[in-house]
Amino acid sequence: MEPYAALITGGATRLGRFFAESLAAAGYDIALHVNSSRSEAEEVAQVIRTKGVACEIVTCDFLHDSLDGLIQTACQRFPRLNVLINSASTYQAAPLAQTSLSMLEAQFRVNLFTPLLLTQHFAKRVEKGCVINIIDNKVAYHQYPYAAYLLSKKGLVEVTQMAALEFAPHIRVNGIAPGVVLPTSLRSPDYIAWRLEGIPLHRQGTPAHLVRALHYLLDNDFVTGQVLFVDGGESIALEGRHSENYPA
């Protein structure tokens, strides 16, 4: 019997790559979604194939292409597809007063509408499986300097819970809300140190922490509709630290 397979959106870079390689190591065949990061995807696919599993790169532009086509392609290549990880995301900071319609459309399309519709198509084609949405621990706050991004991620929390109810019992839907794990290179060491001071555990997380959360949600078949915060307790702090209230 063929192994199970997972479709990871944004699987060529950052957290998506860690998820893809970890699932490959666990024996899953991988449908590796990519939009513009084709060279990175080829590199990741080679690494995955060395683990003794199959890897197929599937291309889709979430702003223009058919989402049903992405699920259909993945299912045709891997008939035992049973995991969907919605990891792809886009981000542009701006407060409400400076948020344009184009910013709203792009960030809602990629961060909210795409996971919703992919989950819909996945549930139609897969007899039994799991969906995991990668969210953000910022959903615990009302950080208006990230208005469009944060509103789209807050919406994804609601989609996660609604989908868990609607598609039960054959599809389980959960989320992971990472904290400070892979900050961008634009963040200074002083800024990162300041952020860590606001985390109860006073340290930065690693991709391995998120990978363990991923496997927990996949392995525990009595968990659905949950968002697992992997952030050192930052989301339960009274003050959410971020780049716009950094006292530089």
Buried (B, 14 or more C-beta within 10 A) or exposed (E): EEBBBBBBBBBBBBBBBBBBBBBBEBEBBBBBBBBEBEEBBEEBBEEBEEBEBBBBBBBBEBEEEEBBEBBEBBBEBBEBBBBBBBBBBBBBBBEEEEBEEEBBEBBBBBBBBBBBBBBBBBBEBBEEBBBBBBBBBBBBBEBBBBBBBBBBBBBBBEBBBBBBEEBEEEBBBBBBBBBBBBEEEEBEEEBEEBBBEBBEEEEBBEBEBBBEBBEBBBEEEEBBBBBBBBBBBBBEBEEBBBBEEEEE
